[in-house]
């Protein structure tokens, strides 16, 4: 199978990029420079009409959205134990958490960090508090070393993308978020995640 993943270094596509590394799949990574607007070029819109990353081109067609890509990688590589494939209830929880990351946590921290023009004053303060409230929920969700207890899944890599953003922005306070900080360090220590970081020209974000 020929796989091409479309990414922008440091963006949320790190979740899909790291999933391919975790699965040990052969793939090509194509960089889409969001700052230069390459996601709006005709060439990329032909891949993903929504004009966002990630996108994964497979022999069957293109898959978009991190949550869908993670599910596909996990379900097509069940031997890698990337998610609780085969357990309907556990997989429902996996999909629910990833859906929450995509629709809630991502939008909340993204509003703080990427609004154009940048938020200022009371508007920024309100956005920060709303984002931190979402991280409070993520902190409460942690059932052990990993999101779902003792078993790592691709949901952990997905969560770590937003924890990294928050830590980079000095928002992931160690006192308020001890579990998320420890979790981020564990994810960043995974060899596959480190390979993804190296491929994207990134480094681990220290506490």
Secondary structure, 3 states (H helix, E strand, C coil): CCCEEEECCCCCCHHHHHHHHHHCCCCEEEECCCCCCHHHCHHHHCCCCCCCCCEEECCCCEEECHHHHHHHHHHHCHHHCCCCCCCHHHHHHHHHHHHHHHHHHHHHHHHHHHCCCCCCHHHHHHHHHHHHHHHHHHHHHCCCCECCECCCCHHHHHHHHHHHHHHHCCCCCCCCCHHHHHHHHHHHCCHHHHHHHHHCCCCCCCC
